[in-house]
Amino acid sequence: MTQTYAQIQKKIAALQKSADALREREVVGVVARIKTAIEHYGLTAQQLGFGAPGGTANASINRGNKAVRGGRAEKFSDGNGNTWGGMGKRPYWLRDALAAGKSLEDFRTGTVADVAPKSAAKKAKSKKRRRSTVIYRDGAGNSWSGRGPQPRWLKDALAGGKTLGDLKG
């Protein structure tokens, strides 16, 4: 049976009305469950992302919880809720601002002074490297410590009939 445009529009309107009523009933249930959870956990509006400038609900929750951020201090902030701890790739908001002519110092927060002395000492300590000892040499001045993949000169020498014992030295 062929339906007219008007009949289909009438069915669409009826279905839309039915969908709106069903959605309203579901929303009432969802709101009740959310209110129960808020009361149970004692959540605040700020934790839920309300009243936090420029952020989403998840971003504001993560910013307020040091355990989620791994306990790192926020070293850089743009004042709009965007922060960066100085580890990993620079976030896009900071890259864009730097490309627009701002300097990194414009975004530095006050927590850096607390963290900087520890990290500077840690970096100085990690700079010390143990020198690798040379175990194998050839006559042309090439050497290999015996660690890591064999260099091409050593592979060529071994393929040419020499042994590691011949190159020891």
Summary of the structure (lengths in Angstrom):
residues: 169
radius of gyration: 32.3
end to end distance: 95.6
largest distance: 95.6
contacts: 331
relative contact order: 0.05
helix: 50%
strand: 6%
